[in-house]
Amino acid sequence: MIIQYKESKMEEKRDHMIEDLVKKGIFKIDGRQLYQLNYYELMKEYIAEEEERKKVPN
């Protein structure tokens, strides 16, 4: 069994955000794949998506 360690907490958070956005059907932002975005761009989109989700009644 191969164990992969995350380089940092920031990278771990970044991976988590990408996974959550993909689960919501978001694969690209501004024509770029999620993994191509820097942490700031990814965080900005993630927060915007979370805010939008809170506004929509279930």
C-alpha positions in Angstrom: 0.0 0.0 0.0 1.4 3.4 -1.0 0.7 6.3 1.3 0.8 9.8 -0.3 1.3 12.7 2.0 0.0 16.1 1.2 2.7 18.7 0.8 0.9 21.2 3.0 -2.4 22.1 4.7 -3.0 24.6 1.9 -2.6 21.9 -0.8 -5.0 19.7 1.2 -7.6 22.5 1.4 -7.1 23.2 -2.3 -7.7 19.5 -3.2 -10.8 19.5 -1.0 -12.2 22.6 -2.7 -11.6 21.0 -6.2 -13.4 17.8 -5.1 -16.4 19.8 -3.8 -16.7 21.9 -6.9 -16.5 18.8 -9.2 -19.2 17.2 -7.1 -21.3 20.3 -7.9 -20.7 19.9 -11.6 -18.1 22.7 -11.9 -15.1 21.5 -13.9 -13.8 24.8 -15.4 -13.7 28.4 -14.4 -13.1 31.1 -17.0 -12.2 28.3 -19.5 -9.5 26.8 -17.3 -9.5 23.5 -15.5 -9.8 23.7 -11.7 -6.3 22.3 -11.1 -4.9 25.1 -13.3 -6.2 27.9 -11.0 -4.1 29.3 -8.2 -5.3 29.1 -4.6 -6.8 32.6 -4.6 -8.9 32.1 -7.7 -10.1 28.7 -6.5 -11.0 30.0 -3.1 -12.9 33.0 -4.6 -15.0 30.6 -6.7 -15.5 28.2 -3.9 -16.8 30.9 -1.6 -19.1 32.4 -4.3 -20.5 28.9 -4.9 -21.1 28.4 -1.1 -22.8 31.8 -0.8 -25.1 31.0 -3.8 -26.0 27.6 -2.3 -27.0 29.3 1.0 -29.3 31.7 -0.9 -31.2 28.9 -2.7 -34.0 27.4 -0.5 -34.1 23.6 -0.3 
